[in-house]
Amino acid sequence: MKLFEVYPLYDVQPTRAKDVYVYDAEGTAYLDLYGGHAVISIGHSHPHYVQSLHEQLDNIAFYSNAIQNPWQQKLADAIGEHSCLHDYQLFMCSSGAEAIENALKMASFHTGKKRVLAFKGAFHGRTSAAVAVTDNQKIIAPLNAQQAVCFVPFEDHQAVEKELQKGDVCAVIFEPIQGVGGLDTPSKEFIIQLERLCQHYNTCLIADEVQSGFSRSGTFFAFQNTSIKPHIITMAKGMGNGFPVGGILIHPDLKAQYGLLGTTFGGNHLACRAALAVLDVLKRDKLQEHAGQMEQYFREKAAQIPGVKIKGRGLMLGLEFDFEVGPLRKRLIHEKHIFTGGSSNKKVLRILPPLTVQTEHFDAFFTALHDVL
């Protein structure tokens, strides 16, 4: 049977990984400054993470949400502790796209409306409603295009209010730091105004933290460099350090009812243990603070490259050049053995390393970058 070929693949076959490195069958080490789309948060094969999953596998790996699973409440308490969002409610699922689907669904239930306002450059996933609010017509099938969605630019308060005034918008969804879009970031003032407009027009504000959450931005959630309290917060990727897990945090104004949401695999025992292990390491090793420190070091090194624009925050960073970076990424992989990321902005090189990255790793990257430029 053939694989359904939807991915252009680099000629690299990792067989094992440790911290910020992945290794191929010949033992060649590749510096991972991409983290598999920002998924690897506490480093590959972290011993506490591995031990936690091993312990759980020895007991019970999975059962449905028809039974009591105390690990879910432990995870909710731990997320509350780290985020200081103690009054929110946790619903677990299995991926970022599923988190987006449930967030949009909850907003529609809560407001009784169906249209969504999203932003230029947005990427929220590839499933039905998630891809409809993604600003990329190439991946939106006719089935998805039935969704009622409008896209406006960041910083355009008037365009946002013009749409909200129509009275049919259930949700405004935004990324505090755009990922696939190329690390564009709305201003604090714009985000605060979004909250005010949503409150005035009975619209839910959804912060998509699938990529930026779990300390990658230098705050637990990227929106937390403002004072807003979104109605719904989505999370996934770094939440599980490679184990498929996602979830949404739901403001107490939105009420639960039996059967309102559901999931088969979300919140299973292994998923909860994976996420708890991530939170343990984030706290013990102060990786949130470390992300901010590494950002400053990265910016100092990047400032030495003429004409480059530095984008993003924490360890969700980008370098914007005056040329398309596809060939540069290939040279970094094949000649320098360094993984980096691209974006829909073809001139942006994305840097999304494990939060355990150190100055010597960035030194190696910038030395390699200078060599190939």
C-alpha positions in Angstrom: 0.0 0.0 0.0 1.3 3.5 -0.9 1.3 6.4 1.5 -1.0 9.2 0.6 1.7 11.8 -0.3 0.7 15.1 1.1 4.1 16.0 2.7 7.2 17.0 0.8 9.8 15.2 2.9 13.4 16.0 3.7 15.8 13.0 3.3 16.3 12.6 7.0 15.2 9.6 9.1 15.5 10.3 12.8 15.6 7.1 14.9 16.1 8.5 18.4 16.2 11.9 20.1 17.5 13.5 23.3 16.9 17.0 24.6 17.5 19.4 21.7 19.0 16.8 19.3 17.6 14.1 17.0 19.8 11.4 15.6 19.5 9.3 12.4 20.3 5.6 12.0 24.0 6.4 11.3 24.2 8.4 14.5 24.4 11.9 12.9 23.1 14.5 15.3 20.7 17.2 14.1 20.2 20.3 16.3 16.4 20.6 16.6 15.5 24.3 16.5 12.0 23.5 15.2 10.7 21.1 17.8 8.4 19.3 15.4 6.1 22.4 14.9 6.8 23.7 18.5 5.6 20.4 20.0 8.7 19.5 21.9 8.6 21.8 25.0 10.8 20.1 27.7 13.2 18.4 25.3 13.1 15.0 23.6 12.9 11.9 25.8 13.0 13.9 29.0 13.6 11.3 31.8 10.8 12.5 34.0 8.4 12.5 31.1 9.4 9.0 30.0 9.1 7.7 33.6 5.7 9.2 34.0 4.3 7.6 30.9 6.0 4.3 31.7 4.4 4.3 35.2 1.0 5.0 33.7 1.4 2.3 31.0 2.1 -0.2 33.8 -1.3 0.6 35.3 -3.9 1.8 32.8 -3.4 3.7 29.6 -6.9 4.5 28.5 -10.5 4.3 29.3 -13.4 6.4 28.1 -14.8 9.5 29.7 -17.7 7.5 31.0 -15.7 6.8 34.2 -13.9 8.9 36.8 -10.3 9.8 36.0 -8.7 11.8 38.8 -5.7 12.6 36.6 -8.0 15.1 34.7 -8.7 17.1 37.9 -5.0 17.0 38.9 -4.1 18.4 35.4 -6.8 21.1 35.7 -5.4 22.1 39.1 -1.9 22.2 37.7 -2.8 24.3 34.7 -4.7 26.7 37.1 -1.5 27.0 39.2 0.8 27.7 36.3 -1.6 30.1 34.4 -3.3 31.7 37.5 -6.6 31.1 35.6 -8.2 29.2 38.5 -11.7 30.1 37.7 -11.6 28.7 34.2 -12.9 25.2 33.3 -10.9 22.5 31.4 -12.2 20.4 28.6 -9.6 18.0 27.1 -9.3 16.7 23.6 -6.5 15.2 21.4 -5.1 17.9 19.1 -5.0 21.6 18.3 -7.5 21.4 15.5 -9.9 19.6 17.8 -9.4 22.3 20.4 -10.3 24.9 17.8 -13.4 23.0 16.7 -14.6 22.8 20.3 -13.8 26.4 21.0 -15.8 27.6 18.0 -18.6 25.3 18.9 -18.8 26.6 22.4 -18.8 30.2 21.2 -21.7 29.4 18.9 -23.7 27.6 21.6 -23.1 30.4 24.1 -24.1 33.3 21.8 -26.6 31.6 19.5 -24.7 33.0 16.5 -22.7 31.3 13.7 -20.3 33.7 12.0 -16.7 33.9 12.9 -14.2 36.8 12.6 -10.6 35.8 12.1 -7.4 37.6 11.0 -5.3 37.9 7.9 -2.4 35.4 8.0 -4.3 33.1 10.5 -3.7 29.4 10.8 -5.9 27.5 13.1 -5.9 23.9 11.8 -7.1 21.7 9.0 -10.4 20.2 10.2 -13.8 21.6 9.2 -14.3 24.8 11.1 -10.6 25.2 12.0 -9.5 25.3 8.4 -12.4 27.7 7.5 -10.9 30.3 9.9 -7.5 29.7 8.4 -6.4 32.3 5.9 -5.2 29.9 3.1 -7.7 29.2 0.3 -5.5 26.4 -1.1 -6.4 24.1 1.8 -10.1 25.0 2.2 -12.3 22.5 0.4 -15.8 23.5 -0.8 -17.2 21.7 2.1 -15.2 23.9 4.5 -16.1 27.0 2.6 -19.7 26.7 3.8 -18.6 28.1 7.1 -19.5 31.8 7.7 -16.1 33.5 8.2 -14.7 37.0 7.6 -11.0 37.9 7.7 -9.7 41.4 8.7 -6.2 42.7 9.3 -4.6 43.1 12.7 -4.8 46.6 14.2 -7.9 47.6 12.3 -10.4 48.3 15.1 -12.9 49.8 12.7 -13.0 46.7 10.5 -13.6 44.5 13.5 -16.4 46.7 14.9 -18.0 47.0 11.4 -18.4 43.2 11.4 -19.5 42.9 15.0 -22.2 45.5 14.5 -23.9 43.1 12.1 -24.9 41.1 15.2 -24.2 37.6 13.9 -20.6 37.0 15.0 -20.3 34.3 17.6 -16.5 34.5 18.0 -13.4 36.5 17.3 -10.5 34.2 17.1 -6.9 35.4 17.2 -3.3 34.1 17.7 -1.4 36.3 20.2 1.6 35.3 18.1 0.9 34.0 14.6 2.7 30.7 13.9 2.3 29.5 10.4 1.5 33.1 9.4 5.1 34.2 10.1 5.3 35.4 13.7 3.2 38.6 13.2 1.9 39.8 16.6 -1.0 42.1 17.3 -0.3 45.0 19.7 -1.3 44.9 23.3 -3.7 47.9 22.6 -5.4 46.0 19.8 -5.9 42.9 21.9 -7.4 44.9 24.7 -9.7 46.7 22.3 -10.8 43.3 20.9 -11.9 42.3 24.3 -13.9 45.5 24.8 -15.6 45.1 21.4 -16.4 41.4 22.1 -18.0 42.3 25.4 -20.0 45.1 23.9 -21.4 43.0 21.0 -22.0 39.8 22.9 -19.2 37.9 21.0 -16.8 35.3 22.4 -13.1 36.1 22.3 -11.0 33.0 21.6 -7.2 33.1 22.1 -5.6 30.4 20.0 -2.6 29.3 22.1 -2.1 26.0 20.4 1.4 26.9 19.4 2.3 29.8 21.8 0.9 28.3 25.0 2.6 26.3 27.8 5.4 28.9 28.4 6.8 29.1 24.9 6.2 32.9 24.7 7.9 33.6 28.1 4.5 33.9 29.8 2.4 30.8 30.3 0.0 31.9 27.6 1.1 34.6 25.1 -2.0 36.7 25.7 -1.0 37.1 29.3 1.3 40.1 28.6 -2.1 41.9 28.6 -4.9 42.1 31.1 -7.6 40.4 29.0 -9.6 37.3 30.0 -10.7 35.5 26.8 -13.9 33.5 26.9 -12.0 30.4 25.5 -8.3 29.5 25.3 -7.1 26.7 23.1 -3.9 24.7 23.7 -2.1 21.6 22.4 1.4 21.1 20.9 3.8 21.8 23.7 1.2 20.6 26.2 2.2 17.0 25.7 5.8 17.2 24.5 5.0 14.8 21.7 2.0 12.9 23.1 -1.2 13.9 21.3 -3.1 16.0 23.7 -5.1 19.3 23.5 -7.7 21.2 25.4 -9.6 24.3 25.9 -10.0 26.5 29.0 -13.5 27.9 29.3 -14.5 31.1 31.1 -16.9 30.6 34.0 -19.6 32.7 32.1 -19.9 29.7 29.7 -21.9 27.0 31.3 -21.5 23.2 30.9 -24.3 20.8 30.1 -24.2 17.0 29.8 -23.5 16.1 26.2 -22.5 19.6 25.1 -19.0 18.5 24.1 -17.5 15.0 23.8 -14.3 13.2 22.8 -13.1 9.6 22.6 -9.4 10.0 23.4 -9.3 13.4 25.0 -8.3 13.4 28.7 -7.1 9.7 28.7 -4.8 8.6 31.5 -1.6 8.8 29.4 -2.4 12.2 28.0 -3.0 13.6 31.5 0.3 12.1 32.7 2.2 13.5 29.7 0.8 17.0 30.3 1.5 16.8 34.0 5.0 15.8 33.4 5.5 18.8 31.1 4.2 21.1 33.8 6.4 19.5 36.4 9.5 20.2 34.4 8.4 23.7 33.3 8.1 24.6 37.0 11.2 22.7 38.3 13.6 24.0 35.7 12.0 27.4 35.4 11.7 27.0 31.6 9.2 29.9 31.3 11.8 32.3 32.6 14.4 30.6 30.6 12.4 31.2 27.4 12.6 34.9 28.0 16.3 34.8 28.7 17.0 32.8 25.5 14.9 35.3 23.5 17.2 38.1 24.6 20.3 36.1 23.7 18.8 35.2 20.3 18.0 38.8 19.6 21.5 40.0 20.4 23.0 37.4 18.0 20.4 38.1 15.3 21.1 41.8 15.5 24.5 41.2 14.0 23.0 40.0 10.7 22.5 43.1 8.4 19.0 43.7 7.2 17.2 40.9 9.0 14.0 41.5 11.0 13.5 39.7 14.2 9.9 38.5 14.9 8.0 36.8 17.7 8.5 36.4 21.4 10.0 34.0 23.9 11.1 30.9 22.0 8.6 31.4 19.3 10.9 33.4 17.0 11.4 34.3 13.4 14.1 35.9 11.2 12.6 37.7 8.2 15.0 38.1 5.2 14.7 39.9 1.9 14.6 36.6 0.1 12.7 33.3 0.3 14.3 31.0 2.8 13.4 27.5 1.4 16.9 26.9 -0.1 18.4 28.3 3.1 16.5 25.8 5.2 17.6 22.9 3.0 21.3 24.0 3.4 20.9 24.2 7.1 19.5 20.7 7.3 21.8 18.9 4.8 25.1 20.9 5.3 24.8 22.0 9.0 22.4 19.4 10.4 20.1 22.0 11.9 16.3 21.8 11.7 14.4 25.1 11.3 10.9 26.0 10.2 9.2 27.9 7.4 5.9 29.8 7.2 3.3 31.1 4.8 5.6 34.1 4.7 8.2 32.6 2.5 10.9 35.0 3.7 10.6 34.0 7.4 12.8 31.4 9.0 11.0 30.1 12.1 12.8 29.1 15.3 10.7 26.9 17.7 13.2 24.9 19.8 12.6 22.9 22.9 12.5 25.3 25.9 15.7 23.6 27.1 17.8 25.2 24.4 21.0 26.9 25.6 23.2 29.7 24.4 25.7 27.3 22.9 23.0 25.9 20.7 22.1 29.4 19.4 25.9 30.0 18.9 26.1 26.9 16.7 23.0 28.1 14.7 24.3 31.6 14.1 27.7 30.3 13.1 26.1 28.0 10.6 23.8 30.7 9.4 26.7 33.1 8.7 28.4 30.3 6.8 25.5 29.6 4.5 24.4 33.2 3.9 
